[in-house]
Amino acid sequence: MALDIFRKNQHNKGIRNKLDAWLAFFSIDDPEVIVDLVEKYPYFRSMYEEVYEMCRNTEKVMNMFSKELRELDRNTVQYMIDEMQEELEGKTKELEGKAKELEGKAKELEEKGRELEESKSENTELRKQIEELKKRLEI
């Protein structure tokens, strides 16, 4: 259950069981609800006291957040590196495909060039034959 939905429902229904108590502990900061929760379920008192003491020690809280932010930064950097690596691999594969395609086209052009040279050769040969025939006819 989403905690925001629980808070809306809890406002109308109150804390009815242990599950509601735990969800309230994790999501509600209203002092009246906290007092009600501690009265019904006394074992939450020590947890609230610990959280209260932790919040009073600002330096400790900031240090805790600093450690978490460092880890988050490290994870973000690693994620970005992984993402860039995947993108680079994709581009490399794409370039390899295009290189193969270009090789095929180059071979095709080379073949066409050979055919053209052969045609020129044949053409030259045919012209020579025509010239010879013309000369024979003129005699």
Secondary structure, DSSP 4 states (H G I P E B T S, - for coil): --HHHHHHHHHHH---SHHHHHHHHHH---HHHHHHHHHH-TTHHHHHHHHHHHHH-HHHHHHHHHHHHHHHHHHHHHHHHHHHHHHHHHHHHHHHHHHHHHHHHHHHHHHHHHHHHHHHHHHHHHHHHHHHHHHHHH-
